[in-house]
């Protein structure tokens, strides 16, 4: 089974399927190989740039950076690589990496009884967490490629769903599925 091609993205406007690549707190840059259908350790990042949240991708989507659309999955604890999360979309981080758009859909498990059931839009996220995410993505490449990333701001859940729809269309056109 290929997680990019054989699993649906979810149900538009309601629930999103996302697979975790990098657990919260990890400095391992793990990527899913679309061609081979397994997870690969791409590199080990400096410890100071460990991921502040879980990082994943949405199946059957294709973003402008020539990869599946990325997700930032907010949970209080790390989720292991390979876990599929049924998530609710709360917004999008508009991000440029190396001159290319590289959006990050922000989401939470649909049933998070610890703290997620009160968060329904990006405006519900604590400012301190949003600031951590902006800081991380503005600086995580500073040691190797300074100033190669830029955060362009936040979009709400409606903007995120519009982006997801665009990326499902792009996926269908690219892979004829």
C-alpha atoms as one frame of an Amber mdcrd trajectory, in Angstrom:
protein
   0.000   0.000   0.000   1.229   3.464  -0.903   0.090   6.065   1.643   0.111
   8.890  -0.938  -1.820   7.075  -3.670  -3.993   4.461  -1.917  -5.573   6.436
   0.944  -8.126   9.233   0.505  -7.379  12.763   1.697 -10.527  12.623   3.828
 -13.922  14.286   3.424 -13.887  17.841   2.100 -14.729  20.427   4.702 -15.089
  17.808   7.456 -12.177  15.480   8.159  -8.635  15.198   6.872  -6.399  12.122
   6.765  -2.746  12.865   7.464   0.265  10.623   7.992   2.959  11.587  10.491
   6.486  11.785   9.108   8.297  13.626  11.910   7.185  13.327  15.549   6.988
  16.427  17.722  10.395  16.994  19.373  12.337  14.991  16.793  15.412  16.277
  14.995  15.165  13.471  12.409  14.056  14.715   8.985  11.941  11.736   7.932
  10.188  11.819   4.571   7.725   9.453   2.938   9.038   8.184  -0.397   6.115
   8.508  -2.783   7.909   6.385  -5.367   8.843   3.520  -3.028   6.038   3.598
  -0.456   8.123   3.749   2.732   9.586   6.284   5.171  13.215   7.389   4.769
  15.549   9.263   7.101  16.690  12.139   4.905  18.991  13.780   7.478  19.490
  14.609  11.145  18.838  18.274  11.908  20.649  20.221  14.646  18.994  19.625
  18.017  18.033  23.289  18.336  15.718  22.829  15.324  13.682  19.859  16.577
  10.086  20.014  15.323   7.794  21.955  17.693   4.760  19.920  16.528   4.122
  16.693  14.615   4.809  17.048  10.883   3.086  15.051   8.170   1.429  14.981
   4.757  -2.028  14.629   3.223  -2.583  11.688   0.860  -3.766  12.321  -2.701
  -2.605  15.963  -2.642   0.227  17.706  -4.483   1.521  21.138  -3.464   3.488
  23.627  -5.526   6.791  22.326  -4.076   6.282  19.021  -5.950   5.392  17.013
  -2.825   2.212  16.046  -0.991   0.712  18.919   0.991   2.331  19.198   4.443
   0.553  19.202   7.794   1.391  20.467  11.255  -0.518  18.227  13.663  -1.022
  19.826  17.062  -1.015  17.388  20.010   0.359  17.568  23.538   2.580  14.510
  22.925   4.560  13.234  19.961   2.877  10.892  17.495   5.024   8.127  15.944
   6.117   8.109  12.321   3.615   6.320  10.085   0.501   6.909  12.184  -2.542
   8.112  10.247  -4.478  10.823  12.050  -8.080  11.708  11.300  -7.881  15.439
  11.815  -9.875  18.625  11.788  -8.384  21.501   9.835  -7.932  24.739  11.757
  -5.818  26.827   9.362  -2.727  27.105   7.201   0.773  28.500   7.608   1.689
  30.228   4.345   5.365  29.519   3.869   8.056  30.003   1.220  11.039  27.641
   1.098  13.800  28.360  -1.388  11.513  30.665  -3.356   8.686  28.090  -3.684
   5.356  27.990  -1.849   5.444  25.184   0.739   2.162  25.453   2.651   1.596
  23.797   6.044  -2.004  22.855   6.889  -2.515  23.168  10.639  -4.765  20.510
  12.132  -5.643  18.550  15.271  -7.038  15.071  15.894 -10.823  15.129  15.488
 -11.195  13.642  18.967  -8.692  15.350  21.276 -10.228  15.358  24.722  -7.088
  16.759  26.323  -7.125  20.182  24.683  -8.135  19.981  21.039 -11.896  19.949
  21.329 -11.839  23.665  22.189  -9.719  24.627  19.176 -11.639  24.997  15.921
  -9.804  27.737  14.016  -6.277  29.129  13.843  -7.421  32.070  15.981  -8.068
  29.600  18.842  -4.404  28.513  18.980  -2.374  30.200  21.723  -0.253  33.065
  20.366   2.845  31.570  21.990   2.449  28.385  19.898   1.899  30.353  16.696
   5.009  32.405  17.510   7.041  29.210  18.087   5.915  27.839  14.725   6.755
  31.062  12.905  10.168  31.213  14.601  10.906  27.563  13.791  10.056  27.863
  10.106  11.851  31.205   9.735  15.100  29.804  11.184  15.327  26.001  10.893
  17.593  26.251   7.834  19.762  29.093   9.157  22.889  26.977   9.691  22.890
  25.542   6.153  20.877  27.982   3.986  20.411  31.283   5.855  17.422  33.395
   4.807  16.052  30.722   2.456  12.694  30.523   4.249   9.916  33.036   4.800
   6.636  32.836   6.695   3.963  34.849   4.903   1.304  34.583   7.592  -1.665
  32.497   8.650  -4.851  31.541   6.858  -8.063  30.328   8.492  -9.653  26.905
   8.048 -11.670  28.012   4.993  -8.459  29.126   3.272  -6.840  25.826   4.268
  -9.706  23.780   2.763  -9.481  25.837  -0.444  -5.756  25.015  -0.615  -6.445
  21.310   0.055  -8.977  21.272  -2.806  -6.443  22.918  -5.140  -3.835  20.321
  -4.137  -6.233  17.387  -4.711  -6.928  18.736  -8.217  -3.179  19.133  -8.842
  -2.649  15.548  -7.623  -5.366  14.228  -9.965  -3.873  16.066 -12.926  -0.320
  14.900 -12.164  -1.115  11.249 -11.457  -4.253  10.861 -13.596  -6.173   9.452
 -10.611
